[in-house]
Amino acid sequence: MATTVRFDPELWLFLAPPRHRRRELGLPYDGTSSLGRVVESAGVPLTEIGGLTAGRRPVPATYRPLTGEVVEVHGVDRPQPIARARFVLDGHLVALSRRLRLVGVDVAYRNDVDDDTLVAQANAEERVLLIRDRGILRRRGSAARSTRS
């Protein structure tokens, strides 16, 4: 069984492999998984989803699509307002942190802490977290954006 999922173009960068980067995909569906799980299986983290619709009506990520139903996945509205550009970078982005500092961007670079500490620091200091770890994007409540495409 499969369900038809339409992705906004801004979400295509998450779809892997690149041959799947198109407007509409037929994704495998077992009939019991939530729509959020189906979308995540295509590579799009829930934190990047601005809304889901099925049959032209908004549905939550816990919704179970019906057979033959076309589902649309909308991206988060961008740009998200940021008072001033302040970032926390993890240990994998040392070169980027140096370059950002050279152009005067406020960057906190940490290579000696775990993901939870980075998220806590970003939230406490109202900074944007830049990290190469895609798993952290699946967390709700973190201001994370992947640098991978």
Buried (B, 14 or more C-beta within 10 A) or exposed (E): EEBBBBBBEBBBBBBEEEEBBEEEBEBEBEEEBBBBBBBBEBBBBBBBBEBBBBEEEEBEBEBBBEEEBBBBBBBBEEEEEEEEEBBBBBBEBEEBBEEBEEEEBEBBBBEEEEBEEBBBBBBEEEBBBBBBBEEBBEBEEBBBBBEEE
